[in-house]
Amino acid sequence: MKTIRALIFFAFIFCVMSVVAQQALAEDASSATQALKVKVDAILDVLKTPEFRGDEKKEIRRQKIRDIVLHGFDFGRMAQSSLGKHWKRRTPEEKQDFTVRFQRLIENTYIAKLETYTNEKVVYLNEQYKTKKDREYAKVQTQIITTDGTEIPIAYMMYRQGSEPWLVFDINIEGVSMINNYRAQFGEFLAQNSFSQLIKDIDEKNGSK
């Protein structure tokens, strides 16, 4: 139940009304928090634009959102992490095939949910930084506040290399890591099925969205 709830609320990370808490950091263009807010605001603008509303504009609207998400997430790293120990056993072609399908799975699963946007709010609480080799890592702690006042803690795991943009590589919702959740699902599936069957299963899920 907790995992299902976590997956549902993941959708709202891209489409919430941004409210900065008193303890939130100053708006620094180089901060992970500000980079995250820019993406949120951009997607919110798409959802609020009249010309992108309605079922007849669904594909145009979703493509606009995909374009924003594409430049804010490291899908390659996420795909590799979600496959865990099984990643090393795959050929370069299989890795590419899986990454493409995994990215589309994320998009198809959650873009549909974020279109149900109902004025949820996110409060940016704090950032935690650490440097490892030539990369800077950040954990951006936020809190979703639903329309009934429920508070849901969400932490964004991000990194950047040098002067490159910040990228999200995992999201922790109510203590549940999105990547760890997928790794468990894929690991359980591959314990009894082949990799080609996993690809087929993801294709079927993507085709049903």
Backbone as CSV, one residue per row, in Angstrom:
resi,resn,N_x,N_y,N_z,CA_x,CA_y,CA_z,C_x,C_y,C_z
1,MET,0.832,-1.203,0.000,0.000,0.000,0.000,0.868,1.255,0.000
2,LYS,1.953,1.222,0.789,2.830,2.388,0.870,3.511,2.639,-0.467
3,THR,3.912,1.545,-1.146,4.558,1.694,-2.446,3.604,2.270,-3.468
4,ILE,2.364,1.778,-3.488,1.363,2.293,-4.417,1.126,3.771,-4.174
5,ARG,1.022,4.153,-2.911,0.810,5.563,-2.580,1.980,6.419,-3.059
6,ALA,3.170,5.869,-2.901,4.365,6.594,-3.328,4.353,6.816,-4.828
7,LEU,3.962,5.814,-5.593,3.932,5.943,-7.047,2.897,6.963,-7.494
8,ILE,1.777,6.992,-6.800,0.739,7.953,-7.153,1.219,9.377,-6.928
9,PHE,1.840,9.617,-5.778,2.254,10.980,-5.464,3.496,11.417,-6.214
10,PHE,4.219,10.488,-6.844,5.365,10.883,-7.668,4.917,11.815,-8.793
11,ALA,3.705,11.579,-9.301,3.205,12.404,-10.405,3.185,13.877,-10.060
12,PHE,2.883,14.193,-8.805,2.703,15.581,-8.429,4.001,16.363,-8.295
13,ILE,5.133,15.715,-8.394,6.387,16.453,-8.241,6.619,17.413,-9.392
14,PHE,5.949,17.137,-10.517,6.173,17.967,-11.692,5.095,19.027,-11.895
15,CYS,4.042,18.981,-11.128,2.908,19.829,-11.477,2.313,20.543,-10.276
16,VAL,3.089,20.754,-9.251,2.580,21.388,-8.045,2.758,22.885,-8.068
17,MET,1.947,23.565,-7.260,2.104,25.006,-7.068,3.270,25.227,-6.123
18,SER,4.246,26.020,-6.525,5.473,26.186,-5.752,5.309,27.269,-4.685
19,VAL,5.492,26.865,-3.418,5.444,27.803,-2.305,6.723,27.625,-1.500
20,VAL,7.543,28.648,-1.410,8.819,28.534,-0.705,8.599,28.745,0.784
21,ALA,9.031,27.783,1.579,8.910,27.904,3.022,9.887,28.951,3.539
22,GLN,9.675,29.390,4.785,10.531,30.424,5.351,11.982,29.988,5.414
23,GLN,12.199,28.691,5.643,13.567,28.227,5.756,14.178,27.825,4.426
24,ALA,13.465,27.998,3.335,13.996,27.617,2.022,15.155,28.517,1.637
25,LEU,16.001,27.986,0.774,17.182,28.738,0.371,16.825,29.885,-0.550
26,ALA,17.685,30.896,-0.572,17.494,32.016,-1.485,17.566,31.513,-2.907
27,GLU,16.905,32.203,-3.806,16.819,31.744,-5.177,18.146,31.971,-5.889
28,ASP,18.933,30.916,-5.907,20.238,30.935,-6.546,20.152,30.074,-7.796
29,ALA,20.448,30.660,-8.963,20.309,29.938,-10.223,21.187,28.702,-10.267
30,SER,22.247,28.669,-9.432,23.156,27.541,-9.455,22.764,26.461,-8.453
31,SER,21.739,26.678,-7.650,21.352,25.713,-6.628,20.462,24.624,-7.216
32,ALA,20.512,23.455,-6.578,19.680,22.342,-7.022,18.204,22.670,-6.843
33,THR,17.879,23.358,-5.757,16.486,23.729,-5.513,15.943,24.612,-6.620
34,GLN,16.699,25.612,-7.006,16.234,26.505,-8.054,16.103,25.782,-9.389
35,ALA,17.037,24.878,-9.669,16.957,24.102,-10.906,15.678,23.272,-10.925
36,LEU,15.321,22.720,-9.776,14.101,21.926,-9.665,12.866,22.799,-9.857
37,LYS,12.873,23.975,-9.232,11.738,24.896,-9.340,11.504,25.349,-10.774
38,VAL,12.582,25.526,-11.512,12.456,25.945,-12.907,11.684,24.895,-13.707
39,LYS,12.002,23.601,-13.484,11.320,22.524,-14.181,9.848,22.450,-13.784
40,VAL,9.606,22.572,-12.484,8.230,22.531,-11.989,7.397,23.646,-12.611
41,ASP,7.938,24.850,-12.602,7.214,26.001,-13.150,6.955,25.843,-14.640
42,ALA,7.923,25.277,-15.361,7.769,25.106,-16.806,6.634,24.127,-17.124
43,ILE,6.564,23.027,-16.372,5.504,22.048,-16.602,4.158,22.605,-16.174
44,LEU,4.169,23.352,-15.096,2.934,23.981,-14.635,2.387,24.934,-15.690
45,ASP,3.272,25.657,-16.347,2.854,26.568,-17.405,2.162,25.818,-18.544
46,VAL,2.694,24.638,-18.883,2.080,23.832,-19.946,0.673,23.406,-19.535
47,LEU,0.535,22.957,-18.304,-0.766,22.484,-17.817,-1.793,23.608,-17.724
48,LYS,-1.328,24.831,-17.503,-2.236,25.968,-17.340,-2.559,26.665,-18.659
49,THR,-1.811,26.349,-19.720,-2.023,27.015,-21.001,-3.278,26.479,-21.691
50,PRO,-4.259,27.318,-21.992,-5.527,26.879,-22.592,-5.355,26.104,-23.892
51,GLU,-4.403,26.487,-24.718,-4.239,25.832,-26.023,-3.749,24.398,-25.913
52,PHE,-3.292,23.969,-24.720,-2.821,22.607,-24.538,-3.812,21.756,-23.747
53,ARG,-4.975,22.284,-23.450,-5.956,21.558,-22.655,-6.884,20.727,-23.535
54,GLY,-7.499,19.714,-22.916,-8.454,18.882,-23.641,-7.836,17.616,-24.198
55,ASP,-8.676,16.598,-24.381,-8.198,15.314,-24.890,-7.619,15.424,-26.285
56,GLU,-8.162,16.335,-27.086,-7.673,16.465,-28.455,-6.266,17.042,-28.517
57,LYS,-5.822,17.644,-27.438,-4.468,18.211,-27.392,-3.527,17.375,-26.527
58,LYS,-3.963,16.167,-26.188,-3.196,15.342,-25.259,-1.772,15.067,-25.743
59,GLU,-1.611,14.667,-26.980,-0.281,14.312,-27.480,0.648,15.522,-27.529
60,ILE,0.114,16.666,-27.932,0.925,17.886,-27.970,1.339,18.274,-26.558
61,ARG,0.383,18.204,-25.627,0.644,18.556,-24.232,1.697,17.623,-23.630
62,ARG,1.536,16.343,-23.874,2.472,15.376,-23.299,3.871,15.512,-23.900
63,GLN,3.956,15.834,-25.166,5.266,16.016,-25.769,5.972,17.226,-25.197
64,LYS,5.211,18.281,-24.928,5.793,19.470,-24.290,6.375,19.106,-22.925
65,ILE,5.633,18.306,-22.171,6.085,17.899,-20.848,7.278,16.972,-20.953
66,ARG,7.258,16.038,-21.911,8.395,15.137,-22.109,9.674,15.919,-22.388
67,ASP,9.551,16.953,-23.191,10.730,17.755,-23.536,11.353,18.388,-22.292
68,ILE,10.494,18.808,-21.354,10.987,19.422,-20.122,11.627,18.367,-19.219
69,VAL,10.938,17.237,-19.080,11.435,16.165,-18.226,12.747,15.601,-18.759
70,LEU,12.852,15.496,-20.091,14.042,14.920,-20.713,15.311,15.642,-20.305
71,HIS,15.222,16.953,-20.130,16.394,17.754,-19.790,16.574,17.936,-18.277
72,GLY,15.759,17.236,-17.488,15.884,17.365,-16.044,16.229,16.060,-15.340
73,PHE,16.206,14.952,-16.100,16.464,13.639,-15.518,17.606,12.941,-16.238
74,ASP,18.378,12.170,-15.493,19.407,11.327,-16.084,18.811,9.930,-16.249
75,PHE,18.090,9.732,-17.349,17.405,8.460,-17.554,18.384,7.304,-17.747
76,GLY,19.562,7.596,-18.309,20.551,6.541,-18.477,20.992,5.968,-17.145
77,ARG,21.302,6.845,-16.232,21.722,6.404,-14.897,20.571,5.721,-14.164
78,MET,19.366,6.255,-14.301,18.204,5.676,-13.642,17.919,4.275,-14.164
79,ALA,18.041,4.094,-15.486,17.799,2.778,-16.084,18.822,1.771,-15.570
80,GLN,20.088,2.167,-15.535,21.143,1.280,-15.060,20.914,0.902,-13.599
81,SER,20.596,1.873,-12.769,20.380,1.610,-11.346,19.158,0.720,-11.117
82,SER,18.115,0.925,-11.907,16.891,0.148,-11.723,17.077,-1.321,-12.099
83,LEU,18.031,-1.594,-12.994,18.289,-2.975,-13.403,19.274,-3.663,-12.465
84,GLY,20.015,-2.874,-11.678,20.919,-3.433,-10.673,21.972,-4.361,-11.253
85,LYS,22.151,-5.500,-10.622,23.202,-6.446,-11.018,22.990,-7.012,-12.415
86,HIS,21.780,-6.935,-12.907,21.481,-7.482,-14.234,22.019,-6.590,-15.348
87,TRP,22.365,-5.355,-15.043,22.847,-4.416,-16.057,24.146,-4.907,-16.702
88,LYS,25.081,-5.393,-15.907,26.390,-5.800,-16.413,26.304,-6.976,-17.378
89,ARG,25.269,-7.763,-17.255,25.126,-8.953,-18.097,24.567,-8.636,-19.484
90,ARG,24.138,-7.413,-19.675,23.484,-7.039,-20.929,24.497,-6.521,-21.942
91,THR,24.191,-6.718,-23.206,25.031,-6.195,-24.278,24.760,-4.701,-24.436
92,PRO,25.635,-3.955,-25.129,25.375,-2.523,-25.356,24.027,-2.276,-26.025
93,GLU,23.650,-3.145,-26.967,22.361,-2.977,-27.638,21.201,-3.194,-26.678
94,GLU,21.328,-4.198,-25.803,20.268,-4.467,-24.830,20.147,-3.324,-23.831
95,LYS,21.278,-2.771,-23.427,21.251,-1.645,-22.495,20.537,-0.455,-23.115
96,GLN,20.810,-0.184,-24.382,20.162,0.928,-25.069,18.661,0.679,-25.207
97,ASP,18.297,-0.545,-25.586,16.880,-0.886,-25.732,16.148,-0.717,-24.403
98,PHE,16.770,-1.182,-23.332,16.136,-1.088,-22.022,15.991,0.362,-21.588
99,THR,17.044,1.164,-21.796,17.008,2.572,-21.387,15.889,3.320,-22.085
100,VAL,15.735,3.105,-23.376,14.671,3.769,-24.137,13.309,3.380,-23.595
101,ARG,13.128,2.100,-23.316,11.831,1.623,-22.821,11.570,2.067,-21.389
102,PHE,12.624,2.077,-20.576,12.460,2.517,-19.192,12.062,3.988,-19.149
103,GLN,12.698,4.805,-19.965,12.346,6.223,-20.021,10.882,6.398,-20.415
104,ARG,10.444,5.666,-21.420,9.052,5.788,-21.857,8.085,5.271,-20.796
105,LEU,8.513,4.245,-20.043,7.674,3.728,-18.963,7.433,4.801,-17.920
106,ILE,8.510,5.508,-17.539,8.385,6.591,-16.563,7.460,7.675,-17.105
107,GLU,7.696,8.064,-18.343,6.883,9.123,-18.949,5.417,8.729,-19.013
108,ASN,5.142,7.543,-19.552,3.753,7.117,-19.746,3.017,6.921,-18.432
109,THR,3.735,6.410,-17.430,3.089,6.131,-16.148,2.703,7.395,-15.413
110,TYR,3.596,8.392,-15.429,3.401,9.536,-14.558,2.868,10.790,-15.239
111,ILE,3.106,10.930,-16.521,2.542,12.099,-17.196,1.025,12.024,-17.172
112,ALA,0.485,10.822,-17.314,-0.965,10.650,-17.255,-1.506,11.081,-15.902
113,LYS,-0.733,10.799,-14.839,-1.196,11.162,-13.502,-1.049,12.656,-13.233
114,LEU,0.013,13.251,-13.720,0.200,14.678,-13.437,-0.849,15.539,-14.135
115,GLU,-1.498,14.962,-15.156,-2.554,15.697,-15.848,-3.803,15.833,-14.980
116,THR,-3.813,15.155,-13.839,-4.921,15.287,-12.895,-4.635,16.374,-11.872
117,TYR,-3.667,17.223,-12.153,-3.266,18.338,-11.289,-4.452,19.057,-10.659
118,THR,-4.425,19.168,-9.332,-5.530,19.821,-8.628,-5.024,20.805,-7.578
119,ASN,-4.017,21.594,-7.948,-3.509,22.661,-7.071,-2.830,22.165,-5.796
120,GLU,-2.203,20.982,-5.856,-1.366,20.576,-4.737,-0.204,21.564,-4.625
121,LYS,0.367,21.653,-3.442,1.464,22.596,-3.225,2.721,21.856,-2.774
122,VAL,3.854,22.418,-3.109,5.113,21.858,-2.631,5.872,22.939,-1.882
123,VAL,6.387,22.567,-0.736,7.196,23.476,0.067,8.637,22.983,-0.009
124,TYR,9.553,23.868,-0.393,10.966,23.520,-0.460,11.578,23.768,0.918
125,LEU,12.065,22.721,1.551,12.525,22.818,2.927,14.016,23.108,3.049
126,ASN,14.861,22.263,2.469,16.295,22.469,2.586,17.055,21.664,1.549
127,GLU,18.348,21.921,1.475,19.253,21.205,0.596,20.411,20.640,1.412
128,GLN,20.912,19.510,0.987,22.119,18.944,1.576,23.074,18.625,0.434
129,TYR,24.307,19.069,0.557,25.284,18.892,-0.520,26.455,18.037,-0.078
130,LYS,27.042,17.352,-1.051,28.318,16.671,-0.840,29.014,16.551,-2.194
131,THR,30.330,16.505,-2.154,31.116,16.405,-3.376,31.847,15.073,-3.399
132,LYS,31.769,14.406,-4.538,32.465,13.136,-4.711,33.201,13.190,-6.041
133,LYS,34.516,13.194,-5.970,35.374,13.340,-7.152,35.033,14.644,-7.858
134,ASP,34.611,14.560,-9.124,34.337,15.782,-9.874,32.848,16.078,-9.968
135,ARG,32.044,15.440,-9.110,30.600,15.640,-9.141,30.100,16.216,-7.824
136,GLU,29.093,17.039,-7.936,28.435,17.608,-6.763,27.055,16.981,-6.649
137,TYR,26.752,16.483,-5.466,25.472,15.820,-5.234,24.615,16.659,-4.279
138,ALA,23.310,16.605,-4.498,22.395,17.355,-3.640,21.152,16.527,-3.335
139,LYS,20.684,16.683,-2.115,19.407,16.108,-1.710,18.492,17.273,-1.383
140,VAL,17.473,17.466,-2.200,16.540,18.567,-2.014,15.306,18.027,-1.306
141,GLN,15.110,18.461,-0.087,13.986,17.979,0.720,12.778,18.882,0.521
142,THR,11.674,18.289,0.136,10.444,19.048,-0.071,9.288,18.363,0.648
143,GLN,8.163,19.014,0.575,6.977,18.452,1.202,5.750,18.819,0.356
144,ILE,5.034,17.795,-0.077,3.787,18.013,-0.811,2.666,18.229,0.193
145,ILE,1.861,19.240,-0.042,0.681,19.482,0.790,-0.546,19.329,-0.092
146,THR,-1.333,18.300,0.172,-2.508,18.024,-0.641,-3.650,18.957,-0.266
147,THR,-4.705,18.905,-1.052,-5.835,19.805,-0.824,-6.535,19.545,0.507
148,ASP,-6.354,18.347,1.079,-6.970,18.070,2.381,-5.995,18.296,3.534
149,GLY,-4.809,18.854,3.225,-3.849,19.190,4.258,-2.842,18.105,4.592
150,THR,-2.912,16.973,3.910,-1.948,15.895,4.152,-0.555,16.319,3.701
151,GLU,0.461,16.042,4.524,1.832,16.407,4.199,2.615,15.152,3.804
152,ILE,3.227,15.196,2.630,3.953,14.042,2.098,5.399,14.440,1.839
153,PRO,6.364,13.874,2.585,7.771,14.222,2.382,8.328,13.602,1.103
154,ILE,8.996,14.427,0.310,9.616,13.958,-0.930,11.016,14.540,-1.027
155,ALA,11.992,13.675,-1.254,13.376,14.114,-1.407,13.840,13.809,-2.827
156,TYR,14.455,14.805,-3.464,14.974,14.659,-4.817,16.482,14.469,-4.739
157,MET,16.977,13.394,-5.318,18.405,13.133,-5.370,18.914,13.656,-6.721
158,MET,19.847,14.608,-6.672,20.315,15.272,-7.881,21.843,15.328,-7.908
159,TYR,22.384,15.546,-9.099,23.827,15.717,-9.216,24.139,16.592,-10.416
160,ARG,25.339,17.129,-10.433,25.841,17.833,-11.605,27.354,17.669,-11.665
161,GLN,27.852,17.761,-12.859,29.286,17.631,-13.072,29.816,18.949,-13.613
162,GLY,30.698,19.581,-12.849,31.237,20.872,-13.257,30.146,21.913,-13.386
163,SER,30.091,22.558,-14.541,29.097,23.604,-14.786,27.871,23.086,-15.528
164,GLU,27.758,21.769,-15.666,26.600,21.191,-16.355,25.342,21.346,-15.497
165,PRO,24.158,21.213,-16.109,22.902,21.385,-15.359,22.698,20.295,-14.307
166,TRP,21.907,20.616,-13.291,21.525,19.634,-12.290,20.569,18.621,-12.910
167,LEU,20.741,17.347,-12.550,19.878,16.284,-13.052,19.369,15.442,-11.888
168,VAL,18.120,15.031,-11.968,17.536,14.138,-10.971,17.890,12.703,-11.337
169,PHE,18.343,11.912,-10.339,18.619,10.501,-10.607,17.834,9.564,-9.692
170,ASP,17.101,10.109,-8.742,16.211,9.292,-7.922,15.298,10.219,-7.132
171,ILE,14.175,9.679,-6.680,13.224,10.423,-5.868,12.772,9.520,-4.731
172,ASN,12.818,10.042,-3.528,12.426,9.285,-2.356,11.118,9.854,-1.828
173,ILE,10.077,9.052,-1.864,8.744,9.504,-1.467,8.276,8.703,-0.258
174,GLU,8.093,9.401,0.850,7.678,8.755,2.099,8.589,7.574,2.436
175,GLY,9.882,7.743,2.216,10.828,6.694,2.544,10.998,5.634,1.473
176,VAL,10.302,5.782,0.357,10.376,4.802,-0.730,11.152,5.386,-1.906
177,SER,12.269,4.746,-2.258,13.052,5.170,-3.414,12.410,4.640,-4.685
178,MET,12.170,5.520,-5.645,11.582,5.097,-6.907,12.466,4.072,-7.603
179,ILE,13.785,4.317,-7.625,14.710,3.415,-8.302,14.779,2.067,-7.585
180,ASN,14.858,2.087,-6.264,14.890,0.825,-5.513,13.616,0.023,-5.724
181,ASN,12.499,0.722,-5.867,11.225,0.065,-6.099,11.231,-0.665,-7.439
182,TYR,11.700,0.016,-8.479,11.791,-0.622,-9.792,12.813,-1.755,-9.790
183,ARG,13.945,-1.559,-9.084,14.964,-2.606,-9.033,14.399,-3.887,-8.424
184,ALA,13.594,-3.726,-7.397,12.971,-4.889,-6.761,11.995,-5.572,-7.717
185,GLN,11.209,-4.773,-8.426,10.248,-5.336,-9.378,10.951,-6.086,-10.504
186,PHE,11.954,-5.436,-11.105,12.666,-6.054,-12.224,13.446,-7.285,-11.759
187,GLY,14.050,-7.204,-10.556,14.811,-8.330,-10.039,13.929,-9.544,-9.820
188,GLU,12.744,-9.317,-9.261,11.803,-10.411,-9.031,11.353,-11.013,-10.361
189,PHE,11.116,-10.160,-11.343,10.669,-10.636,-12.657,11.768,-11.472,-13.318
190,LEU,13.017,-10.977,-13.287,14.122,-11.654,-13.954,14.560,-12.922,-13.237
191,ALA,14.142,-13.103,-12.008,14.460,-14.325,-11.275,13.728,-15.521,-11.869
192,GLN,12.638,-15.227,-12.606,11.836,-16.299,-13.163,11.609,-16.168,-14.676
193,ASN,12.080,-15.063,-15.243,11.860,-14.827,-16.667,13.140,-14.312,-17.317
194,SER,13.174,-14.324,-18.641,14.336,-13.859,-19.386,14.301,-12.342,-19.555
195,PHE,15.441,-11.790,-19.947,15.521,-10.353,-20.187,14.616,-9.947,-21.349
196,SER,14.555,-10.781,-22.387,13.687,-10.473,-23.530,12.228,-10.429,-23.106
197,GLN,11.854,-11.243,-22.133,10.481,-11.215,-21.618,10.211,-9.939,-20.829
198,LEU,11.248,-9.456,-20.136,11.102,-8.187,-19.418,10.863,-7.052,-20.408
199,ILE,11.632,-7.044,-21.498,11.456,-6.028,-22.522,10.040,-6.094,-23.092
200,LYS,9.568,-7.292,-23.343,8.211,-7.470,-23.869,7.170,-6.973,-22.875
201,ASP,7.399,-7.258,-21.592,6.462,-6.829,-20.548,6.395,-5.302,-20.469
202,ILE,7.555,-4.636,-20.562,7.578,-3.174,-20.526,6.912,-2.600,-21.775
203,ASP,7.141,-3.238,-22.919,6.496,-2.794,-24.162,4.978,-2.863,-24.040
204,GLU,4.493,-3.920,-23.425,3.053,-4.076,-23.248,2.489,-2.988,-22.341
205,LYS,3.227,-2.681,-21.284,2.788,-1.620,-20.372,2.806,-0.264,-21.065
206,ASN,3.853,-0.023,-21.848,3.928,1.245,-22.569,2.836,1.368,-23.617
207,GLY,2.488,0.234,-24.226,1.463,0.261,-25.259,0.069,0.463,-24.739
208,SER,-0.105,0.219,-23.436,-1.448,0.343,-22.847,-1.722,1.728,-22.314
209,LYS,-0.698,2.628,-22.348,-0.874,3.976,-21.793,-1.502,4.898,-22.823
